[in-house]
Amino acid sequence: MKAAVIHQTGEIPQYEDIADPIIKDGQQLGFVKAASIKNLDRSLAKGSHYDKSYRQLPAIVGVDGVAMLEDGTRVYTGSVPPYGMMAEKTAIPQGYTVPVPDGLDDITAAALPNPAASAWMALAWRGQLKPGNNVLILGATGITGKLAIQIARHLGAGKIITAGRNESLFEQLKALGADEVISLSQPEDDIKAAFKKAAKETPFDVVLDYLWGRPAELLLDALTGHDLRAVGKVTRYIHIGEMAGSTIQLPGAVLRSTGLELYGSGGGSMSKEAMTSLFTEIVPTIFRLAAEGKLLIDTEVVPLSAIAEAWQRAGDGGKRIVVQCG
């Protein structure tokens, strides 16, 4: 069969022939329809992610996607390494599938779950978002950031403040439900001033951070208090991505002078209950909302044969690149 294959970590996947998957007990064969290219896929293949999935090489890339089972059922699922989803066929773990509704196309169904579920779990589980809570999304012009706006609005958020660099997408953020957009392309003093003003007018209950690095430092500096008699407000700060850097400097004064609660959101940070809900509740709800036109994602479709070129670039204008496999 044809697949996107790496022979060692750090390689760019290549379109080539590889043996069909060997299906073991607890697995089933899947005929792949589509799989999206994500930062997670790239970091796993590069070997820089904390999850070392590619211990057995050669391996097929792609952690999740849409496949057809042998009985004709169309499902969203993950795969079993070394058989990734960017192939004509893959090995699927039994019990880890979600039916794709008839009203949802393969491309959208492959593109949505990873970023949408990430945003949903960060808001609902780590952020414990309550109706009326105010949300700040740092890195909102990205694919997951745009979905986070829509999901926060669906979950009943009060005011939604967003921040990002791609000013060409600011009007789109507002159309998706953002109340305010802060540009991260302006001078740092202006960024801090904008954060301080927004926090004073609309104190943040939940912060979703897809950037980390310097933008996070500017935000935390803006939130630092300067009054020993001040009463702290709890702000649940959820670190999700590190598009602007993998580390930050965190002065102790930030923690002593604020009601900041710092969390991470990702594999390994969630409870068993949360992970179970991912397949039983969250992804099915995401699919329902998408089928009803209430959850939108921009996509770009490429054939499996173009994997090497597509792998090396990001989607244009916040679009998720989806590989059509069958």
C-alpha positions as CSV (number, residue, x, y, z in Angstrom):
1,M,0.0,0.0,0.0
2,K,1.0,3.7,-0.3
3,A,1.8,5.7,2.9
4,A,3.6,8.6,4.4
5,V,6.7,6.9,5.8
6,I,9.7,7.9,8.0
7,H,12.7,5.6,8.4
8,Q,14.2,7.6,11.3
9,T,12.9,10.5,13.5
10,G,13.6,13.9,12.1
11,E,12.9,12.9,8.5
12,I,10.3,14.5,6.3
13,P,7.7,11.8,5.5
14,Q,7.9,10.4,2.0
15,Y,5.2,8.9,-0.2
16,E,6.2,5.3,-0.7
17,D,5.2,1.7,-0.7
18,I,5.0,-0.2,2.6
19,A,3.5,-3.5,3.7
20,D,-0.1,-3.7,4.7
21,P,-0.7,-3.5,8.5
22,I,-0.7,-6.7,10.5
23,I,-3.9,-6.7,12.5
24,K,-3.5,-8.1,16.0
25,D,-5.9,-9.1,18.8
26,G,-7.9,-6.0,20.0
27,Q,-7.4,-4.3,16.6
28,Q,-9.3,-3.9,13.4
29,L,-8.5,-2.9,9.8
30,G,-9.3,0.6,8.7
31,F,-9.4,2.0,5.2
32,V,-8.3,5.6,5.7
33,K,-10.3,8.4,4.1
34,A,-8.5,11.5,5.5
35,A,-6.0,12.6,8.1
36,S,-4.9,16.1,9.1
37,I,-1.3,17.4,9.5
38,K,-0.9,18.9,13.0
39,N,1.9,20.3,15.1
40,L,1.5,17.1,17.2
41,D,2.2,14.9,14.1
42,R,5.3,16.9,13.3
43,S,6.8,16.9,16.8
44,L,6.2,13.2,17.2
45,A,7.9,12.5,13.9
46,K,10.7,14.9,14.8
47,G,11.2,13.1,18.1
48,S,10.8,16.3,20.1
49,H,7.5,15.4,21.7
50,Y,7.4,13.9,25.2
51,D,5.4,11.0,23.8
52,K,7.9,8.7,22.0
53,S,5.5,6.9,19.7
54,Y,7.9,6.0,16.9
55,R,10.1,3.5,18.7
56,Q,9.6,1.0,15.8
57,L,10.8,2.2,12.4
58,P,10.0,2.5,9.6
59,A,6.7,4.1,10.7
60,I,3.7,5.7,9.1
61,V,2.9,9.2,10.4
62,G,-0.5,10.6,11.5
63,V,-2.1,10.1,14.9
64,D,-5.7,10.3,14.0
65,G,-8.2,10.6,11.1
66,V,-11.3,9.2,9.4
67,A,-11.4,5.6,8.2
68,M,-13.9,3.1,6.9
69,L,-14.3,-0.1,8.8
70,E,-14.7,-3.4,7.0
71,D,-18.5,-3.4,7.8
72,G,-18.8,0.0,6.1
73,T,-19.0,2.1,9.2
74,R,-17.2,5.5,8.8
75,V,-15.4,6.5,12.0
76,Y,-13.0,9.0,13.5
77,T,-10.2,7.1,15.2
78,G,-6.5,6.9,16.2
79,S,-4.1,4.4,14.9
80,V,-1.6,1.9,16.4
81,P,2.1,2.7,15.9
82,P,3.9,2.0,13.6
83,Y,0.8,2.2,11.5
84,G,-0.2,5.8,11.3
85,M,-3.3,7.3,9.6
86,M,-1.6,8.8,6.6
87,A,-1.8,5.6,4.6
88,E,-4.3,3.7,2.5
89,K,-4.9,1.3,5.4
90,T,-4.2,1.3,9.1
91,A,-4.6,-0.7,12.3
92,I,-7.3,0.7,14.6
93,P,-7.6,-0.1,18.3
94,Q,-11.1,-1.5,19.0
95,G,-13.2,0.6,21.3
96,Y,-11.5,3.9,20.4
97,T,-13.7,5.0,17.5
98,V,-16.4,7.6,17.1
99,P,-19.0,7.3,14.3
100,V,-19.0,10.2,11.8
101,P,-22.5,11.5,11.2
102,D,-23.8,11.4,7.6
103,G,-24.0,15.2,7.4
104,L,-20.3,15.6,8.0
105,D,-17.7,15.2,5.2
106,D,-14.5,13.3,5.6
107,I,-12.2,16.3,5.4
108,T,-14.0,18.3,8.2
109,A,-14.3,15.2,10.3
110,A,-10.6,14.6,10.1
111,A,-9.6,18.2,10.7
112,L,-11.8,19.0,13.7
113,P,-11.3,16.6,16.6
114,N,-7.7,17.3,17.6
115,P,-7.9,21.1,17.8
116,A,-11.5,21.3,18.9
117,A,-11.2,18.6,21.6
118,S,-8.0,20.2,22.8
119,A,-9.8,23.6,23.2
120,W,-12.9,21.9,24.8
121,M,-11.0,20.0,27.4
122,A,-8.8,23.0,28.2
123,L,-11.9,25.2,28.8
124,A,-14.2,22.7,30.4
125,W,-11.9,20.4,32.4
126,R,-8.7,22.4,33.2
127,G,-10.3,25.8,33.0
128,Q,-13.6,24.7,34.7
129,L,-15.3,27.4,32.6
130,K,-18.7,28.4,34.0
131,P,-21.4,30.4,32.1
132,G,-20.6,34.1,32.3
133,N,-16.8,33.6,32.9
134,N,-14.5,35.8,31.0
135,V,-11.9,34.2,28.8
136,L,-8.6,35.4,27.3
137,I,-7.2,33.4,24.4
138,L,-3.5,33.9,23.7
139,G,-2.7,32.8,20.1
140,A,-6.3,33.1,18.8
141,T,-5.4,33.5,15.1
142,G,-4.3,29.9,15.0
143,I,-6.5,27.0,14.0
144,T,-7.1,25.9,17.6
145,G,-7.5,29.4,18.8
146,K,-10.3,30.1,16.4
147,L,-12.1,26.9,17.5
148,A,-11.6,27.9,21.1
149,I,-13.5,31.1,20.5
150,Q,-16.5,29.2,19.1
151,I,-16.4,26.6,21.9
152,A,-16.0,29.2,24.7
153,R,-19.1,30.9,23.2
154,H,-21.0,27.6,23.0
155,L,-20.1,26.8,26.7
156,G,-21.5,30.2,27.8
157,A,-18.5,32.4,28.2
158,G,-19.1,36.0,29.1
159,K,-16.6,38.3,27.4
160,I,-14.0,36.7,25.1
161,I,-10.7,38.6,24.7
162,T,-8.3,37.4,22.1
163,A,-4.7,38.1,21.2
164,G,-2.7,37.2,18.1
165,R,-0.3,38.4,15.4
166,N,-2.1,37.8,12.1
167,E,-4.0,41.0,11.8
168,S,-5.6,39.9,8.5
169,L,-7.7,37.5,10.6
170,F,-8.9,39.9,13.3
171,E,-12.3,40.5,11.7
172,Q,-12.8,36.8,11.4
173,L,-12.1,36.3,15.1
174,K,-14.8,38.9,15.9
175,A,-17.2,37.1,13.5
176,L,-16.5,33.8,15.3
177,G,-17.4,35.4,18.7
178,A,-14.5,37.4,20.0
179,D,-15.4,40.6,21.8
180,E,-12.0,42.2,21.5
181,V,-8.7,41.5,19.7
182,I,-5.3,42.6,21.0
183,S,-2.5,42.7,18.4
184,L,0.8,41.0,19.4
185,S,2.5,42.8,16.5
186,Q,2.7,46.1,18.4
187,P,5.6,47.2,20.7
188,E,5.9,45.2,23.9
189,D,5.0,48.2,26.1
190,D,1.7,48.6,24.1
191,I,1.0,44.9,24.4
192,K,1.4,45.0,28.2
193,A,-0.8,48.2,28.4
194,A,-3.5,46.5,26.4
195,F,-3.4,43.4,28.6
196,K,-3.6,45.5,31.8
197,K,-6.5,47.6,30.4
198,A,-8.4,44.4,29.3
199,A,-7.8,42.7,32.7
200,K,-9.0,45.8,34.6
201,E,-12.1,46.2,32.6
202,T,-12.9,42.4,32.3
203,P,-10.9,40.4,34.8
204,F,-10.0,37.0,33.3
205,D,-11.4,33.9,34.8
206,V,-9.7,31.6,32.3
207,V,-6.7,32.1,30.1
208,L,-5.9,29.7,27.2
209,D,-2.3,30.0,26.1
210,Y,-1.3,28.5,22.8
211,L,2.0,30.6,22.5
212,W,4.0,30.5,25.8
213,G,7.4,32.2,25.4
214,R,7.6,36.0,25.3
215,P,3.8,36.7,24.9
216,A,3.2,34.7,28.1
217,E,5.8,36.7,29.9
218,L,4.2,40.0,28.8
219,L,0.8,38.8,29.9
220,L,2.0,37.6,33.3
221,D,3.9,40.9,33.8
222,A,0.7,42.8,33.1
223,L,-1.2,40.7,35.6
224,T,1.3,41.1,38.4
225,G,-0.2,43.0,41.3
226,H,1.3,45.9,43.2
227,D,-0.9,46.2,46.3
228,L,-0.3,44.1,49.5
229,R,-3.9,44.8,50.5
230,A,-5.5,43.8,47.2
231,V,-8.0,40.9,47.2
232,G,-6.9,38.3,44.6
233,K,-9.2,37.0,41.8
234,V,-8.7,33.4,40.7
235,T,-7.5,33.2,37.2
236,R,-7.0,29.7,35.8
237,Y,-4.1,30.0,33.4
238,I,-4.0,27.0,31.0
239,H,-0.8,26.4,29.1
240,I,-1.5,24.4,25.9
241,G,1.0,25.2,23.2
242,E,4.4,26.7,22.8
243,M,4.4,28.3,19.3
244,A,6.4,31.3,20.7
245,G,8.9,29.4,22.8
246,S,9.2,26.4,25.1
247,T,10.2,28.2,28.2
248,I,9.4,31.4,30.1
249,Q,10.9,33.4,33.0
250,L,8.3,33.3,35.9
251,P,9.1,35.9,38.6
252,G,7.9,34.8,42.0
253,A,6.0,38.1,42.4
254,V,3.5,36.9,39.8
255,L,2.4,34.1,42.0
256,R,2.5,36.0,45.3
257,S,0.6,39.0,44.0
258,T,-2.2,37.3,42.0
259,G,-4.8,34.6,42.3
260,L,-3.1,32.8,39.4
261,E,-3.6,29.1,39.1
262,L,-1.2,27.6,36.5
263,Y,-2.1,24.4,34.7
264,G,-1.1,22.5,31.6
265,S,-3.5,20.8,29.2
266,G,-2.4,17.8,27.1
267,G,-2.0,14.1,27.2
268,G,-1.1,13.0,30.7
269,S,-2.6,16.0,32.4
270,M,-6.2,14.8,32.2
271,S,-8.1,12.4,34.6
272,K,-9.4,9.1,33.4
273,E,-12.9,10.5,33.6
274,A,-11.9,13.4,31.3
275,M,-10.2,11.0,28.8
276,T,-13.2,8.7,28.7
277,S,-15.5,11.7,28.0
278,L,-13.3,12.6,25.0
279,F,-14.7,9.7,22.9
280,T,-18.1,9.3,24.6
281,E,-19.2,12.9,24.8
282,I,-16.8,15.6,23.5
283,V,-16.0,14.4,20.0
284,P,-19.6,13.3,19.3
285,T,-20.8,16.8,20.4
286,I,-18.1,18.4,18.2
287,F,-19.3,16.4,15.2
288,R,-22.9,17.3,15.9
289,L,-22.2,21.0,16.1
290,A,-20.1,20.9,12.9
291,A,-22.9,19.0,11.1
292,E,-25.3,21.7,12.2
293,G,-23.0,24.4,10.9
294,K,-22.3,25.7,14.5
295,L,-18.6,24.9,14.6
296,L,-16.4,26.0,11.7
297,I,-12.8,25.2,10.6
298,D,-11.0,26.2,7.4
299,T,-9.2,23.4,5.6
300,E,-6.9,22.8,2.7
301,V,-6.9,19.4,1.0
302,V,-3.8,17.7,-0.4
303,P,-3.4,14.2,-1.9
304,L,-1.3,11.6,0.0
305,S,1.2,11.8,-2.8
306,A,2.0,15.4,-1.9
307,I,2.8,14.6,1.8
308,A,6.5,15.8,1.7
309,E,5.6,19.2,0.4
310,A,2.6,19.7,2.6
311,W,4.5,18.5,5.7
312,Q,6.9,21.4,5.5
313,R,4.5,24.3,5.5
314,A,1.7,25.5,7.7
315,G,-1.9,26.0,6.4
316,D,-2.5,29.3,4.7
317,G,-4.4,31.8,6.8
318,G,-5.1,29.5,9.7
319,K,-6.3,26.6,7.5
320,R,-5.8,22.9,8.6
321,I,-4.1,20.9,6.0
322,V,-5.9,17.6,5.4
323,V,-4.3,14.6,3.6
324,Q,-6.9,12.8,1.4
325,C,-5.9,9.1,1.6
326,G,-8.7,7.2,-0.1
